[in-house]
Amino acid sequence: MSAVPADAAVEPALARFLRSLAARDASIHTQRAYATAVGGYLTWLGAIGADWRSPARADLRAYLAVLGENHARTTVAQRLAAIRAFHRWATRNDLAPGDPWGAIATPRLPRRLPRVLEVEQVGRLLALVDGDLAAPPGPDPVRAAVRIALALRDRALVETAYAAGLRISELAAAQLGALDLRRAEIRVLGKGRKERIGLLGRPARAALAAYLEDGRPVLLERRVGDDPSPVEIFLNHAGGPLGVRGLRYRLDRLRRRAGLPLGVSPHTLRHSFATHLLDGGADLRVVQELLGHANLATTQIYTHVSPGRLQTAYREAHPRARRDNAP
């Protein structure tokens, strides 16, 4: 399905911009979001007779007011980011003299600190799955086998997400051929289709080995039809690939059963991965590489949610904070 809206033909620059996004392997979700944001912006400018290449400041302020009246602040920020990306692209391609939004004060969102699980809370998630594995099999051997297979999969999911700091989309798309248990590595495609290596600790390797040996084959046998066997690592109860929605549903179900707070999501495991690495003394640039962040500034948010690491660094570095200076 094309991300270009039906009226894109009336604005060739928009169509070219969206094609450039596709050429850079932007996700279909990003293309759709940018098509909506920039398409709405250009349509509004056209309706008031303004030239998008050099709109007046008053027009931009009026459009900002329209966005603010009809959308939440997060949506306004996302749409403005898309619009400015469009203007930067147009400038680079000599379609416009510059970014007219550069002189406009736009609202900034307060920077929210990511939610992070304590190590004990991650342990509760895994203990819950271990309890499922240890539960009595019940009278129906087929149902018991599927239940165990799903529990093995769930343990492998949580361990892999936490060990490698993967995004939920990366977990869903991870393929068997990208997994090397001997080297304790998994190759994933991140944002912009950039490949990186995720590292796996001993518990994650053991959980994946158990799932691949005793869980995945059971789920694979439940497939119907003649389609080729899926190459994805994680399968659903019917033997097909476990998509992002299924992953989110399953991990949220585990979250509720483990009594973890509302708002804990699959991405929380990624946040926890980064924060716990920093707490353990990992270098910020190493964490940046493992997360697949293009910009170190993106990774630096985790220094603000790692009070234990900050306190340790403070005690070790500040001359008046050392224990030997205490009165």
Residue pairs with C-beta under 8 A, 6 or more apart in sequence:
1 28
3 18
3 21
3 22
3 28
3 31
3 32
3 34
3 35
4 14
4 15
4 18
4 35
5 35
5 36
5 39
7 39
7 43
8 14
8 15
8 18
8 35
8 39
9 15
11 39
11 42
11 46
13 52
13 90
13 95
14 35
14 38
14 39
14 42
14 86
16 93
17 34
17 38
17 86
17 89
17 90
18 31
18 34
18 35
20 89
21 30
21 31
21 34
22 31
24 192
25 192
25 193
26 34
26 192
27 191
33 78
33 82
34 82
34 85
34 86
36 79
37 78
37 79
37 82
37 83
38 82
38 83
38 86
40 79
41 52
41 63
41 79
41 83
41 86
42 52
44 63
44 66
45 51
45 52
45 55
45 59
45 63
46 52
48 59
48 62
50 56
50 59
52 96
53 90
53 95
53 96
53 97
54 96
54 97
54 100
55 100
57 100
57 103
57 104
60 100
60 101
60 104
61 104
64 76
64 80
64 104
64 106
67 75
67 76
67 79
67 80
68 76
68 107
71 79
73 107
73 109
74 109
76 107
77 106
77 107
77 108
77 109
80 101
80 106
83 101
84 99
84 101
87 96
87 98
87 99
87 100
87 101
88 99
90 96
91 97
91 98
91 99
111 301
113 301
113 304
113 305
114 267
114 268
114 271
114 275
114 301
114 302
114 305
115 263
115 264
115 265
115 268
115 271
116 268
116 271
116 272
116 275
116 305
117 260
117 264
117 268
117 269
117 272
119 276
121 258
121 260
122 158
122 162
122 269
122 272
124 258
124 259
124 260
125 158
125 254
125 255
125 258
125 260
126 155
126 158
126 159
127 258
128 254
128 257
128 258
129 151
129 154
129 155
129 158
129 254
130 155
132 147
132 151
132 154
133 148
133 151
133 152
133 155
135 147
137 144
137 148
138 144
138 147
145 218
146 218
146 219
146 222
146 237
148 214
148 215
148 218
149 211
149 214
149 215
149 216
149 218
149 219
150 215
150 219
150 237
151 215
152 207
152 210
152 211
152 214
152 215
153 211
153 215
153 216
153 219
153 234
153 235
153 242
154 250
154 254
155 207
155 210
155 211
156 204
156 207
156 208
156 210
156 211
156 215
156 233
156 234
157 171
157 234
157 247
157 250
157 251
158 207
158 251
158 254
158 269
159 201
159 203
159 204
159 207
159 208
160 166
160 171
160 174
160 186
160 198
160 200
160 204
160 207
160 208
161 168
161 171
161 251
161 266
161 269
161 270
161 273
162 204
162 269
162 272
162 273
163 198
163 199
163 200
163 201
163 203
163 204
163 273
164 186
164 188
164 198
164 199
164 200
164 204
164 273
164 290
165 198
165 269
165 270
165 273
165 274
165 290
165 291
166 174
166 186
166 188
166 198
166 270
167 190
167 191
167 267
167 270
168 244
168 247
168 248
168 266
168 267
169 244
170 188
170 189
170 190
170 198
171 234
171 247
171 266
172 232
172 234
172 241
172 242
172 243
172 244
172 246
172 247
173 188
173 189
173 232
174 186
174 188
174 232
174 233
174 234
175 231
175 232
175 233
176 231
176 232
176 233
177 231
178 186
178 187
178 188
179 185
179 186
179 187
179 208
179 233
180 186
181 200
181 205
181 208
181 209
184 199
184 200
184 201
184 202
184 204
184 205
185 197
185 198
185 199
185 200
186 197
186 198
186 200
187 195
187 196
187 197
187 198
188 195
188 196
188 198
189 195
190 196
190 292
191 292
191 294
192 294
194 292
194 294
196 289
196 290
196 292
198 290
199 290
200 208
208 233
212 233
216 233
216 235
219 235
219 236
219 237
219 238
219 239
220 229
220 235
220 239
221 239
222 237
222 238
222 239
223 229
223 238
223 239
223 240
224 238
224 239
230 239
230 240
230 241
232 241
232 242
234 241
234 242
234 247
235 241
235 242
236 242
236 243
236 246
242 250
247 266
248 265
248 266
251 265
251 266
251 269
252 265
255 264
270 291
271 302
271 305
273 290
273 291
274 287
274 290
274 291
274 299
274 302
275 302
275 305
275 306
277 286
277 287
277 290
278 284
278 287
278 302
278 303
278 306
278 309
279 306
279 308
279 309
281 309
284 296
284 299
284 300
284 303
285 296
287 299
287 302
288 296
288 298
288 299
291 298
291 299
293 299
303 309
303 310
314 321
315 321
315 322
315 323
316 322
319 325
